């Protein structure tokens, strides 16, 4: 489900009231605020552009872009959640396919570093692009 820019602005103010809308241009908006998933507080920016009709089926386009501004994320070796601190959000509807943002239920196998490394290696092999 993609939202219009007005719907996204309303949803952000309702769900993340501490985030400030710092810029709006046409169908795009930028917010800044802080999150504290565990012990560390992070300054974050969130950018959203309402997708064009032909883009509504692309997950990359319809999801907001989130950037950690400070402090830089640091690897946390041996952490049960994985190497980098994170919180996942997704739709609250059936099967997490539609609805409003809520904290996602991430199964333990999705946090398995061994599987992640194998998936990354296969992806590099299949695409011919190395990020290492």
Secondary structure as UniProt FT lines:
FT   HELIX           5..15
FT   TURN            17..18
FT   STRAND          20..25
FT   TURN            26..27
FT   STRAND          28..35
FT   STRAND          42..49
FT   HELIX           53..55
FT   TURN            56..57
FT   HELIX           59..62
FT   STRAND          65..70
FT   TURN            77..78
FT   TURN            80..81
FT   STRAND          89..91
FT   HELIX           94..96
FT   STRAND          101..103
FT   HELIX           108..111
FT   HELIX           113..127
//
